Amino acid sequence: MIRNPSLASGNAGERGSTFQAVKGSTPDHLYEAMDRLHAHAVKVEEAVFLRTADLFKLDVDLIFYDTTPCSFAIDAGDEDEESGDLRRLGHAKEGSWSPQVVVALAVTREGLPVRSWVFPGNTVDVTTVARIKDDLRGWKLGRSIFVADAGMNSEDNRLELARGVGKYVLAMPLGRVAEVKETVLRRPGRYRPLQDNLLAKEVVVGEGERRRRYIVCFNPHEAQRQAKHRTQVIEALKAELARHKDPRATAKWAMELLTSGRYGRYLTVTDTGQVRLDPQAIRQAQRLDGKWVLLTNDDTLSIQDAASAYKSLLVIERCFRSLKRGQIYLGPMYHRLPQRIEAHVKICVLALLIQRVVEHTVGGSWFQLRQCLNSLQATELRTATHRFFQRNEPPQELRDVFKKLDISMPKPVLAIHPLTSDV
């Protein structure tokens, strides 16, 4: 009798296998372990990260921060807000409303998690910054610059981040800030080429302590793509407007267009109540093609470093994809107690840290690594008296991975067991 399961990957990452992962354990044992982790989570996270930073000689100069919702396998959230429960009805970034928590993550430029937080599901992103800054104060992070997307940008957050000589690089929401639209984007100046498809220029507004330093970035390739996409949308709108004889904005087809995220931004309603293309909105969109604006309070940060720092913010999006769509399975969750929810998140983030450390050491992506590990197989063999597993001959690529990770290759013959009458 021969079986040939994968020796490297197994079933440890599959849903529902948590309680079978530790031999002889029960759900109560594992829940107790989660409660103990929650009680000491702050010290564990700090010790693990600082040890990792020291091991890889990380220069922790940039801290990237973002949030993501994580849903539950229930239909309704917890209604008693005084109970401290975390499961609240919130609006996910995918567009749906569901019971969820908000998971916040701070990572280094290499994508190594620094620390994680769990907030109630109805928490607004911009209200989390003060907590994050307070919690990271005292960690030996040296001179760190806080980098975040436009969702974190608010006057209160900027004041909070600047307090105590804190430094930040924040993306500005282009369409909602008058100073950016009317002053920064219209200020003349020559763009400096920084790297392929990335140009930037500096714009300073105001004087003295109230001066604001903006970095306007421009990607020509993205500008062409956006212009082409908008041309297609406008042509489709013109055809749709010409197709209807009733131009009133109260018509069903008109209301659908006006409320559409794809078409509504290019439409306007005239004084006579008719729906028309909005030439001003189209011109405004053209001015923004391929551009984004950063705000920083660090005068020592070069234009290239500021632009590169924000471009590197994609690293945290990759971390969230690994947590939610990879093999870690952050959600959906089935826990109810707040300490179990937080412990679940901490365990997943520790798994993400291990994944990132492996990628950093090997120099390849986790997907490529899994493909390589799957080449390690074990075949189950039986004789008249014994049952055993025999490892296949690993390819050189796999040997190199094990060597880089300082892991010993499994023995050629594994788990020899005598056969009994009940086998």
Protein Blocks (a to p, Z undefined) as FASTA:
>chain_A
ZZdddfklmmmlpghilmmmpghiafklmmmmmmmmmmmmmmmmmmmmmmmmmmnopacf
bccddddddddfbfbdcfblmnopabdcdddfkopacddddddddddfkopafbdcdddf
kbcfklmmmmmmmmmgopagbjadddddfklgcfklmmmmmgghiacdddddfklmmklm
mmmmmpgcddddfbghiacddddedehjlbccddddddfklmmmmmmmmmmmmmmmmmmm
mmpmblcfkbmklmmmmmpmklmmmgccdfkopacddfklmmmmmmmgopacdddfbfkb
cfklmmmmmmmmmmmmmmmmmmmmmmnomaacfbfblklmmmmmmmmmmmmmmmmmmmmm
nopafklmmmmmmmpccdddddfkbccdddddddfklmmmmmmnopacddfbgciadddf
kZZ
